[in-house]
């Protein structure tokens, strides 16, 4: 088979799918081959959860508003796209707060997800009670649990650090990131290095002191977060611009997938002509992949389809600075379940991103819904705005009316990595291996955040290209 006939199909135009397509294009060009590629997206736009909207000269992020610098895939992609010079660091001075007893308390500096990496900030922190601090300090004397397949985040944190750390730190932070229920969230999926530390060192605290890099993430060119000057959607724009002519196809859902006798893949999209490919990467949500896989492998389709998702809503509200009674410290706050509020978290956008909003006003980005409050994500825009306005007025002492309001729903957007997910993901990988030329990428495999989704897509691209090259050589 000549190189010109290496055909690739990517299903899903979110960040993982676009990263897959971009890497395939790079691999083809590196070898002097014209890319033969299609990217199918069921929606009317590319980007998936990544969406930057303009309001006058200001930018609103309906999805991720930055990416982690400690994971290299995001920065490296921006470098290859030629927009690394547009990257700005997030001004997140002062850290985050947690609402406890109706008051915003600082999450101690150096507190890493569930564990302290610095002693003194915890000792003087008003976030934890004296008993909570003592229980945290005793973690190194808690014996490791017997080897097990998996356990929930709530079980792991409570067992090692005590219930107060779960309630006031781990659950509000991680449950907000994943829009999940800590009692169901797999600790092996979301904090695998902490699990490894318990097994290797008998204690997470001991592991944090002894492991190279001092933590679960090793810095790459610095710590913190960054974003392109034009918003995270700028990355999507550049990826779409780099697609080969005719490759981008929106409003084109995958209906069915079949393997032809010659080993190529046939994609049915509802059009009159099927798409033929030597390799296919499914980078769409699991609930979109599963139906197309039924005729290929019913068991694989079932396991992929078992992935659950939660919905959430993002609400932007702005107020005059003069109407905010309480001083604003840090870049935002998290709300524990025990506070009995509907708000999950809030970010002070105009403080994090100086110049992104008219001066004299506070722009706040708020999150509601998730696995524990699914009905909230289904409220009307007006109801969401009213609900979040009430919450912010109570927490921040706001006296005036919002000067700007917008609510965006993200339906079935957040994969729920529940207990048992790592074992199911491994089973999916084994089943996929028996279907040469078929690959998965993105959130259905556990990728969280832009860098992980980008890397997942690039890994799938490299595997897909390797498969197609092997077929050509044969």
MARKETOR-517502 format. One record per residue (C-alpha): residue in one letter; x, y, z; residue number from 0. Coordinates in steps of 0.001 Angstrom, whole numbers, plus 500000, padded with zeros to 6 digits. Layout:
N
aa/X/Y/Z/i
A/X/Y/Z/NUM
...
//
This chain:
474
aa/X/Y/Z/i
X/500000/500000/500000/0
X/501450/503410/499031/1
X/501857/506126/501694/2
X/499179/508219/500009/3
X/496582/505656/501019/4
X/497178/505911/504746/5
X/493759/507138/505745/6
X/492825/508307/509232/7
X/489486/509130/510837/8
X/489103/510927/514155/9
X/485661/510925/515768/10
X/485152/513845/518138/11
X/486238/517451/517685/12
X/487013/518286/521303/13
X/490527/519037/522472/14
X/491527/515336/522520/15
X/490250/514740/518980/16
X/491850/517897/517610/17
X/495160/517043/519298/18
X/494925/513583/517706/19
X/494351/515065/514268/20
X/497132/517614/514683/21
X/499653/514979/515710/22
X/498648/512742/512794/23
X/499244/515667/510462/24
X/502659/516257/511999/25
X/503648/512609/511632/26
X/502590/512563/507978/27
X/504417/515790/507139/28
X/507573/514638/508945/29
X/507724/511749/506471/30
X/506776/513780/503431/31
X/503300/512283/503149/32
X/500161/514308/502369/33
X/497765/513786/505314/34
X/494589/511873/504452/35
X/492373/512705/507401/36
X/488799/513444/508445/37
X/487621/514752/511816/38
X/483964/514098/512546/39
X/482146/516261/515092/40
X/478460/515747/515914/41
X/477950/519320/517134/42
X/477981/522453/515048/43
X/481349/523644/516381/44
X/484736/522258/517324/45
X/486252/522456/520789/46
X/483889/520412/522932/47
X/484035/521835/526451/48
X/486575/524453/525363/49
X/484685/527584/524383/50
X/485717/531217/524662/51
X/482976/533820/524124/52
X/483522/537539/523604/53
X/481477/540155/525422/54
X/482660/543390/523922/55
X/486403/543421/524538/56
X/486102/540918/527394/57
X/486431/537130/527266/58
X/484189/534561/528972/59
X/485269/530945/529288/60
X/482396/528472/529157/61
X/484819/525620/529864/62
X/488430/525394/531054/63
X/489962/528839/531598/64
X/493622/527753/531838/65
X/495860/524714/531904/66
X/498414/523284/534309/67
X/502015/524211/533526/68
X/503406/521274/535494/69
X/502135/518878/532816/70
X/504116/519519/529621/71
X/501619/518576/526900/72
X/499740/521888/526980/73
X/502804/524126/526713/74
X/504454/521886/524131/75
X/501374/521955/521897/76
X/501203/525749/522125/77
X/504866/525890/521100/78
X/504219/523736/518037/79
X/501149/525808/517174/80
X/503220/528978/517346/81
X/501204/530594/520132/82
X/503550/530008/523062/83
X/504418/533705/522909/84
X/500759/534474/523659/85
X/500720/532528/526924/86
X/500143/534394/530165/87
X/500456/533046/533691/88
X/497400/533066/535888/89
X/497596/535610/538665/90
X/496426/533370/541487/91
X/498107/535120/544383/92
X/496692/534284/547781/93
X/495478/530812/546854/94
X/491967/529507/547417/95
X/489489/529731/550280/96
X/487038/527183/551650/97
X/483675/528125/553141/98
X/483452/526756/556691/99
X/480728/527833/559081/100
X/479755/530600/556696/101
X/483269/532101/556695/102
X/485926/531883/553987/103
X/489073/530235/555332/104
X/492352/529966/553451/105
X/493448/526558/552207/106
X/496929/526386/553781/107
X/499803/527103/551363/108
X/501438/523868/550317/109
X/498303/521809/550914/110
X/498389/519285/548046/111
X/494916/517918/547273/112
X/494532/515961/550511/113
X/497882/516285/552278/114
X/500069/519048/553726/115
X/503547/519476/552267/116
X/504423/522250/554751/117
X/503837/521977/558493/118
X/503627/525530/559803/119
X/500834/526815/557473/120
X/498639/523952/558721/121
X/499528/524588/562380/122
X/498365/528211/562184/123
X/495458/527606/559788/124
X/491939/528391/561047/125
X/490544/526025/558422/126
X/491125/522975/560627/127
X/490302/522393/564277/128
X/493024/521348/566775/129
X/491755/517763/566598/130
X/491750/517883/562792/131
X/495369/519064/562790/132
X/496394/516354/565251/133
X/494647/513675/563232/134
X/496415/514931/560114/135
X/499791/514762/561864/136
X/499115/511162/562919/137
X/498769/510046/559266/138
X/502321/508723/559172/139
X/501425/506288/561981/140
X/498309/504931/560236/141
X/499142/501482/558843/142
X/498613/500997/555106/143
X/495493/499176/554057/144
X/495741/495649/552727/145
X/496223/495541/548953/146
X/492926/496134/547195/147
X/491749/496920/543685/148
X/490382/500363/544485/149
X/488541/502460/547044/150
X/486689/505750/547098/151
X/488333/509107/547644/152
X/486230/509544/550796/153
X/487364/506211/552205/154
X/491049/506820/551440/155
X/491235/510372/552821/156
X/489212/509582/555934/157
X/491278/506498/556642/158
X/494595/508263/556263/159
X/493948/511884/557330/160
X/490585/511942/559068/161
X/487110/513147/558258/162
X/487874/516847/558680/163
X/490439/516860/555867/164
X/487911/515130/553653/165
X/485128/517560/554537/166
X/487089/520805/554419/167
X/489731/520174/551744/168
X/489722/517001/549672/169
X/486016/516754/548897/170
X/485274/520411/548077/171
X/488374/520716/545878/172
X/488347/517384/544054/173
X/484567/517047/543903/174
X/484476/520467/542240/175
X/487181/519513/539745/176
X/485402/516294/538778/177
X/481834/517376/539599/178
X/481739/514098/541486/179
X/480612/512410/544683/180
X/483645/511723/546885/181
X/481944/508559/548166/182
X/481942/507182/544608/183
X/485079/508775/543124/184
X/487952/506332/542558/185
X/491077/507387/544440/186
X/493181/505190/542137/187
X/491872/507160/539161/188
X/492222/510701/540542/189
X/495137/510407/543009/190
X/497143/507396/541813/191
X/500452/508695/543182/192
X/498989/509004/546683/193
X/497908/505372/546501/194
X/501397/504421/545329/195
X/502957/506382/548202/196
X/500879/504519/550758/197
X/501963/501205/549282/198
X/505629/502129/548852/199
X/506246/504167/552013/200
X/503378/503166/554289/201
X/502279/506808/554486/202
X/501385/509604/552089/203
X/503156/512198/554254/204
X/506308/510095/554308/205
X/506039/509544/550565/206
X/505722/513270/549859/207
X/508967/513867/551745/208
X/510916/511026/550152/209
X/509646/510782/546580/210
X/511573/512616/543825/211
X/510090/516021/543116/212
X/508310/516080/546468/213
X/504863/515545/544986/214
X/502698/513804/542435/215
X/503473/516257/539634/216
X/506940/517298/538568/217
X/507218/520882/537313/218
X/507842/521555/533641/219
X/509059/525092/533122/220
X/507423/526333/536316/221
X/504319/525789/538382/222
X/500833/527221/538266/223
X/498523/527765/535341/224
X/498631/529581/532003/225
X/496237/530650/529265/226
X/496543/532210/525792/227
X/495943/535948/525619/228
X/492868/535360/523449/229
X/491394/532725/525761/230
X/491679/528940/525795/231
X/489574/528835/522635/232
X/492645/530206/520854/233
X/494175/526719/521049/234
X/491109/525256/519334/235
X/491236/527933/516630/236
X/494845/527119/515814/237
X/494226/523370/515795/238
X/491320/523751/513378/239
X/493400/526055/511155/240
X/496058/523336/510945/241
X/493648/520652/509740/242
X/494076/519572/506109/243
X/491611/521096/503668/244
X/488299/519277/503772/245
X/489154/517349/506959/246
X/486849/519243/509326/247
X/483259/518010/509305/248
X/480816/519381/511860/249
X/477244/518133/512351/250
X/478469/514690/511330/251
X/477744/512135/514045/252
X/479092/508614/513723/253
X/476198/506181/513221/254
X/478022/502876/512860/255
X/481468/501368/512564/256
X/482461/498176/510735/257
X/485623/496292/509799/258
X/486034/495449/506113/259
X/487591/492149/504999/260
X/490818/493926/503971/261
X/491284/495215/507527/262
X/490224/498803/506882/263
X/487460/500527/508832/264
X/484162/501747/507423/265
X/482464/504687/509171/266
X/478765/505313/508552/267
X/477718/508872/509279/268
X/474254/509080/507721/269
X/475538/510436/504433/270
X/475306/508582/501164/271
X/478984/507578/501147/272
X/480856/505681/503848/273
X/484243/506899/505038/274
X/487082/504385/504771/275
X/490091/504554/507082/276
X/493136/502459/507920/277
X/492930/503633/511528/278
X/490158/505194/513606/279
X/490481/507158/516851/280
X/487315/507579/518912/281
X/487855/510772/520903/282
X/484204/511469/521645/283
X/482285/510874/524894/284
X/481751/507249/525847/285
X/477999/507539/525318/286
X/478694/508492/521685/287
X/481327/505788/521104/288
X/479400/502881/522628/289
X/476503/502690/520105/290
X/478925/502741/517164/291
X/480925/499882/518718/292
X/478005/497494/519161/293
X/478446/495779/515800/294
X/482206/495609/516292/295
X/482327/494142/519808/296
X/479243/494045/521995/297
X/481246/493501/525188/298
X/483554/496401/524392/299
X/480554/498600/523653/300
X/479014/497653/526990/301
X/482166/498435/528970/302
X/482675/501757/527199/303
X/478994/502603/527651/304
X/479182/501935/531387/305
X/481020/505234/531810/306
X/478718/507671/533616/307
X/478698/511446/533150/308
X/477506/514385/535232/309
X/476125/517698/534035/310
X/476977/521099/535425/311
X/476322/524776/534804/312
X/478735/527699/534742/313
X/477317/531077/535735/314
X/479128/534383/535205/315
X/477968/537358/537252/316
X/479503/540808/537648/317
X/478987/543394/540391/318
X/480290/546844/541143/319
X/483291/546658/543451/320
X/481531/549083/545775/321
X/478649/546605/546203/322
X/480884/543813/547561/323
X/480988/544259/551331/324
X/483509/541590/552318/325
X/487180/541810/551317/326
X/488155/539483/548496/327
X/491195/537328/549194/328
X/492714/534678/546970/329
X/491397/533709/543553/330
X/488114/532123/544657/331
X/486559/529608/546991/332
X/485178/526095/547321/333
X/482005/525142/549166/334
X/481942/521860/551149/335
X/478847/519690/551044/336
X/478435/520199/554792/337
X/477638/523898/554269/338
X/474309/522908/552713/339
X/474601/525340/549799/340
X/473923/524893/546097/341
X/477146/526550/544964/342
X/480129/524239/544415/343
X/482854/526767/543747/344
X/483491/530317/542574/345
X/486419/531989/540836/346
X/487163/535728/540877/347
X/487824/536035/537163/348
X/488578/539753/537121/349
X/491194/539281/539858/350
X/492808/536194/538311/351
X/492976/537734/534841/352
X/493742/541445/535196/353
X/492309/543546/532396/354
X/489805/540927/531260/355
X/486798/542871/532580/356
X/485924/546564/532978/357
X/487672/548151/535953/358
X/485558/548873/538993/359
X/483657/545588/538640/360
X/484086/542082/539992/361
X/483408/539226/537555/362
X/482755/535883/539259/363
X/482554/532479/537567/364
X/480456/530006/539545/365
X/479815/526266/539284/366
X/476644/524378/540190/367
X/475258/520916/539515/368
X/477484/517861/539301/369
X/476835/514345/540528/370
X/475355/515448/543865/371
X/473043/518164/542502/372
X/472108/517045/538971/373
X/468766/518871/538904/374
X/470459/522268/539225/375
X/472153/521920/535850/376
X/468714/521579/534247/377
X/467370/524893/535563/378
X/466594/527714/533167/379
X/469201/530430/532669/380
X/467129/532860/534702/381
X/466746/530410/537569/382
X/470484/529651/537561/383
X/471358/533333/537653/384
X/468941/533981/540536/385
X/470225/530993/542510/386
X/473894/531928/542142/387
X/473191/535597/542839/388
X/471557/534642/546157/389
X/474504/532431/547079/390
X/477097/535088/546295/391
X/475163/537792/548139/392
X/475076/535616/551250/393
X/478727/534535/551097/394
X/480374/537778/549944/395
X/477922/540282/551420/396
X/476990/541708/548028/397
X/474340/544429/548211/398
X/473736/545428/544587/399
X/472197/543776/541546/400
X/474341/541960/538955/401
X/475504/544227/536162/402
X/476065/541259/533847/403
X/474790/537673/533965/404
X/475190/534621/531797/405
X/474606/530906/532448/406
X/475968/528063/530309/407
X/475045/524407/530741/408
X/477483/521582/530113/409
X/475193/518551/529734/410
X/476773/515131/530350/411
X/480163/516799/530212/412
X/482053/515422/533215/413
X/483105/511742/533226/414
X/482573/510134/536606/415
X/485619/508049/537472/416
X/483957/505861/540037/417
X/485414/503060/542125/418
X/486463/500283/539764/419
X/487259/502614/536860/420
X/490970/501654/536560/421
X/490075/497982/536248/422
X/487407/498747/533633/423
X/489821/500985/531696/424
X/492377/498168/531646/425
X/489734/495739/530393/426
X/488759/498188/527627/427
X/492421/498483/526601/428
X/492720/494700/526370/429
X/489602/494424/524221/430
X/490726/497267/521966/431
X/494016/495488/521342/432
X/492121/492758/519493/433
X/490710/495301/517016/434
X/493727/496444/515023/435
X/493500/500052/513939/436
X/490877/501100/516494/437
X/491872/503452/519324/438
X/490286/505565/522074/439
X/491371/508933/523434/440
X/490218/511558/525908/441
X/487964/511576/528916/442
X/486578/508081/528431/443
X/490073/506781/529260/444
X/490489/508963/532339/445
X/492113/512069/530846/446
X/491286/515127/532969/447
X/492219/518685/532073/448
X/493664/520066/528854/449
X/497228/518652/529129/450
X/496015/515112/529835/451
X/493465/515245/527006/452
X/496105/516585/524620/453
X/498575/513872/525570/454
X/495915/511171/525310/455
X/495104/512324/521778/456
X/498744/512492/520753/457
X/499409/509009/522089/458
X/496421/507684/520153/459
X/497696/509437/517018/460
X/501112/507854/517343/461
X/499575/504412/517806/462
X/497220/504950/514842/463
X/500040/506121/512603/464
X/502194/503169/513646/465
X/499389/500793/512768/466
X/498844/502383/509353/467
X/502581/502327/508638/468
X/502723/498638/509504/469
X/499841/497945/507120/470
X/501606/499876/504367/471
X/504830/497942/504916/472
X/502877/494719/504713/473
//
